[in-house]
Amino acid sequence: MPAMYQPDLETLPRPDLEALQLERLRHTLAHIAAGNPAYAGRFASLPTVQSLEQIRHLPFITKNDLRHAYPFQLACVPQTEMVRMQMSSGTTGTPIICPHTANDVRQWGEISARCLAAAGVGREDVIQITPSFGLFNGGFGFHYGASTLETMIIPIGAGRTGLQLQFLRDLNVTALAAVASYPLRLIEVAAEEGFDFHTQTRLRVGIFGAEVWSDELRRRVEMTMGIETFDIIGMTETGGVGMGIDCPAHSGIHVWEDHYLVEIIDPESEQPVADGEWGEMVVTTLTREALPLIRFRTRDITRILSREACACGRTGLRVDRIACRSDDMLKIKGINFYPKQVETILMEHEQVANDYQIHLQRVGGKDEVHILVESPLAAETASSRALASRLSDKLYDQLGLRARIELTPVGSIERPPGKAVRVIDRRHTA
Ligand SMILES: [Zn+2]
């Protein structure tokens, strides 16, 4: 197992960890009361928190609350104490701004360094950071972690795939940080150029996040690039990427519990669910200053896998890989499904390439699903028709979804910089 960045904190016995969480929760509530009386008013009528369980009496905070608080209405420090901000890449309306104090930036560097160390990245490594450096938190999150570890950084940011491959090869890059769909783009351009990751690079580790990605996709990327991949979580609102990551045991994503208190709730009843049951992750920040969050509803669906110490020695609880975002659920003809379920079914077939796009439209008052699937078989042949109908049958068998499958040549679906566009819903625009 690779070295930990902060072994004392990462292996704290659970009673000590929970005592620290309670102390920090009380501190955070006091910090909110001192810094933003209006925000503290949300908790005013409630008793003082005496145990971690009592957090259930506190109200949730939602993405909408944060939107309505634009730009700094929930901030708990004056703007003169802020040193930077990131913005959430929400698709609708007012953006969510997350300001940072100098301590917040240090906290971000610390959790991100723990993540990189868990993935086996250290001082002797070279990391190529491919998420963008800008309002999106990804580029800077990896940057602060790698800076903390004194790992050599290639801060290339998003896009320029040809140059990305050139640097991977020429600069002896060992670790790749990316939004989860970006490795597919690298693989595709590599194939066009006859570039072989196994023989032409020293790449060993991939740290991917920001999107829900299936196990099937993960297996493909690992095989093609010859790397071990790690699934990193965290979002703008919680202070950025780095809230947790899976370790070499790959038995769940460790959450840095001395910084974050995690609950899993039933999104409908808003009541906590038992460990092992799926629900929405709710996060309370325990060490953030500029925008501390109490019971933030992330919309991410996961479950608690274990609160026992892991084979790696870390004691923080482990959650499952994010199954979906509750916002991503598609409802069509009375059937609820998630893009990741479609992805898993498609990717089980070897003749399906790595890109696909789900189009929803309303024709004559009826919803229709049309899925574009990239495949080397795209030409109109008997074998391509057979594949399309096999995929269509599988989707119906497993999801109850009737969809028209259209095979399209590899490279024909547009690749935007940043996150992949997997769903185009035109049902309400026509
Ligand atoms: Zn572990």
Boltz pocket constraint, residues with backbone or C-beta under 6 A from the ligand:
constraints:
  - pocket:
      binder: B
      contacts: [[A, 246], [A, 247], [A, 248], [A, 249], [A, 250], [A, 252], [A, 254], [A, 310], [A, 311], [A, 312], [A, 313], [A, 314]]
      max_distance: 6.0
